[in-house]
Structure formats: structure tokens, C-alpha cells
Amino acid sequence: MALDILRPFPVTIKGNRYVLVLMDYFTKWPEAIPIPDQEALTVAEELVRSWISCYGVPMILHSDQGKNFNSALFTELCQLLGILKTRTTALHPESDVMVERLNRMILNHLSLFVSRNQTDWDTHLPLSLLAYRSAEDEVTGLTPAEMLYGGTLQLPCDILFGRLSETRP
């Protein structure tokens, strides 16, 4: 599983400034969680709340060499849960192509839908993730939803235009 912190954005109405990006390497299933800061405690809490509580403990966590990911707290969390922690090569965060591609998609999506004052970007993340989870992966030929759930997600446009899926999870 990969972790990354996406930018500092303008502070939202809810007080968020960063996005914690999480992605499973096998299924390509993403999560993008708005967070107020990138401190190790915040990242560790959201990892437990938004990933581990839903999908279980990952075997491996791969991240860049940010101090939040290499902190004593994060190291201890990984040791307690039996997680192998790996890192990208120094000064080459682009070596994690899968996460960087997701980050670009999130940034492109937000640039299309965020208001002029840019304080609502965190409200647009869920639909951005829906689009990603429903798009076919070039390598697997399946969507992340199909990889995780064994079927396609029912999208709002499918319901509106009467294209109901036979393989809904």
C-alpha cells in the first residue's frame, strides 16, 4: 500500500489544507482524505480511521521520505501492527508512479470543479475518487472497484440513463 501527502492547498471552510493519499498496489483502490496538517499524529490517526478500520492492516506501507512517515510515532505504529515500512529513493518521489498518477488526476479534477475562492476543494474529493474507482486500469483491464468488490459500481449516470449493471457488488 502506498501513502503520500498532496500539497498544501488553500485552507477550506472545514480547516483542511492537505490530502492524505492512500492506495492499494494490487487493486489500485484509492482513498484521499482531507487533513488539516501533515503531522505524524494526524497521518497515523487517519491511516487507522480511514484505511485499517475499513480494509484491515496492510502488509507493506510505501511512502516518500517525509518526516511524518519516518517519525518515531509512525515507526512504532508499523512495528505494533507488523507492517513493513518502505520508502522511495531520496529526491525521487516520482518513482512511485501509481500514486503520482492518482495525485495528478485529483489535481486535474479539483481544478475543474473547485470554486473561485478555493475553500471547497475537500468537498469535491469523494466524486473524484468515484471517477477513479470506476475507471478501467491500463494494466489490469479492470476498475479498482471490480478488483476490490468483484463487480462494477453503480454510477449516478447509470441510474439516470437506465444503464443498470448486472455485476454490481
Legacy VTK file of the C-alpha trace (Angstrom):
# vtk DataFile Version 3.0
C-alpha trace
ASCII
DATASET POLYDATA
POINTS 169 float
0.000 0.000 0.000
1.227 3.500 -0.805
0.881 6.719 1.185
1.516 10.279 0.101
0.665 13.808 1.165
-0.674 16.034 -1.584
0.326 19.729 -1.467
-0.696 22.431 0.789
-3.986 23.721 -0.638
-5.824 26.862 0.466
-7.433 26.229 3.860
-11.011 25.044 3.440
-14.064 26.064 5.413
-13.585 22.822 7.391
-9.953 23.708 8.160
-8.291 21.221 5.795
-5.078 22.054 3.970
-3.614 18.729 2.738
-4.776 15.443 1.248
-3.585 12.117 2.618
-3.489 9.831 -0.415
-3.652 6.073 0.187
-3.646 3.389 -2.499
-3.560 -0.384 -2.589
-0.992 -1.651 -5.095
-2.930 -4.774 -6.071
-6.468 -3.454 -6.554
-5.469 0.177 -7.255
-8.217 1.179 -4.789
-7.613 4.787 -3.669
-8.582 6.851 -0.676
-7.968 10.601 -0.447
-8.589 12.108 2.957
-8.586 15.860 3.576
-6.481 16.674 6.639
-5.662 19.955 8.421
-1.925 19.306 8.743
0.648 16.718 7.799
1.881 15.924 11.293
2.705 12.293 12.055
-0.133 12.009 14.597
-2.731 13.269 12.100
-1.470 10.936 9.374
-1.339 7.919 11.720
-4.852 8.588 13.056
-6.287 8.883 9.544
-4.458 5.766 8.378
-6.152 3.817 11.171
-9.544 5.554 10.829
-9.832 5.626 7.044
-7.917 2.541 5.890
-7.190 -0.001 8.594
-10.714 0.198 10.065
-12.209 -0.458 6.601
-9.736 -2.758 4.835
-7.521 -4.193 7.566
-3.809 -3.844 8.269
-1.646 -3.662 5.141
1.428 -5.883 4.935
3.591 -3.104 3.464
3.403 0.709 3.578
5.407 2.559 0.954
5.906 6.329 1.172
8.295 9.111 0.366
10.881 10.146 2.933
8.755 12.820 4.596
9.443 13.346 8.279
5.843 12.456 9.130
6.254 8.981 7.592
9.676 8.463 9.194
8.736 9.712 12.661
9.099 7.642 15.817
5.297 7.539 16.112
4.818 6.169 12.611
7.662 3.693 13.050
6.098 2.465 16.298
2.657 2.133 14.685
4.149 -0.002 11.911
6.032 -2.163 14.418
2.949 -2.666 16.598
0.847 -3.712 13.610
3.545 -5.797 11.921
3.722 -3.538 8.860
6.879 -3.468 6.737
7.660 0.217 6.038
9.467 1.037 2.771
10.422 4.380 1.196
11.001 5.885 -2.217
14.532 6.796 -3.202
15.682 10.139 -1.807
14.855 13.103 -4.065
12.861 10.854 -6.439
9.265 10.780 -5.164
8.157 10.340 -8.773
9.452 6.769 -8.521
6.023 5.840 -7.127
4.267 6.272 -10.469
0.913 4.857 -9.372
0.422 7.398 -6.577
1.761 10.276 -8.657
-0.776 9.416 -11.385
-3.585 9.475 -8.808
-2.301 12.800 -7.465
-2.375 14.299 -10.985
-5.932 13.057 -11.509
-7.032 14.591 -8.202
-5.395 17.920 -9.068
-6.936 17.932 -12.561
-10.378 17.113 -11.201
-10.183 19.755 -8.489
-9.054 22.392 -10.987
-12.295 21.821 -12.909
-14.754 21.944 -10.016
-13.368 23.994 -7.152
-14.910 27.409 -6.513
-13.055 30.610 -7.288
-12.030 31.178 -3.653
-10.766 27.555 -3.474
-12.120 26.888 0.013
-14.317 23.946 -1.005
-11.797 21.585 -2.608
-12.250 18.996 0.159
-15.942 18.584 -0.722
-15.032 17.520 -4.277
-12.714 14.645 -3.328
-15.424 11.939 -2.975
-16.679 12.294 -6.567
-13.123 12.485 -7.828
-12.476 9.151 -6.122
-15.680 7.682 -7.564
-14.443 8.525 -11.053
-11.056 6.922 -10.398
-12.544 3.814 -8.790
-14.847 3.357 -11.792
-12.204 3.815 -14.499
-10.539 0.815 -16.112
-6.877 0.388 -15.197
-4.493 0.088 -18.161
-2.562 -2.790 -16.605
-5.315 -4.952 -15.089
-8.055 -4.120 -17.598
-10.424 -3.858 -14.629
-11.633 -0.999 -12.471
-10.388 -0.719 -8.879
-13.987 -1.446 -7.818
-14.019 -4.679 -9.821
-10.690 -5.683 -8.296
-11.889 -4.986 -4.753
-15.569 -5.954 -4.895
-15.783 -8.269 -7.898
-18.230 -6.020 -9.747
-18.725 -2.538 -11.130
-20.001 0.388 -9.107
-23.417 1.745 -9.979
-22.827 5.346 -11.027
-25.339 8.201 -10.878
-25.286 8.473 -14.690
-26.110 4.745 -14.991
-29.255 5.236 -12.927
-30.247 8.456 -14.708
-29.832 6.920 -18.170
-31.162 3.464 -17.338
-27.877 1.561 -17.669
-28.098 -0.656 -14.620
-25.203 -3.037 -14.128
-25.612 -6.794 -13.852
-22.335 -7.092 -11.917
-22.985 -4.722 -9.043
-21.187 -5.528 -5.818
LINES 1 170
169 0 1 2 3 4 5 6 7 8 9 10 11 12 13 14 15 16 17 18 19 20 21 22 23 24 25 26 27 28 29 30 31 32 33 34 35 36 37 38 39 40 41 42 43 44 45 46 47 48 49 50 51 52 53 54 55 56 57 58 59 60 61 62 63 64 65 66 67 68 69 70 71 72 73 74 75 76 77 78 79 80 81 82 83 84 85 86 87 88 89 90 91 92 93 94 95 96 97 98 99 100 101 102 103 104 105 106 107 108 109 110 111 112 113 114 115 116 117 118 119 120 121 122 123 124 125 126 127 128 129 130 131 132 133 134 135 136 137 138 139 140 141 142 143 144 145 146 147 148 149 150 151 152 153 154 155 156 157 158 159 160 161 162 163 164 165 166 167 168
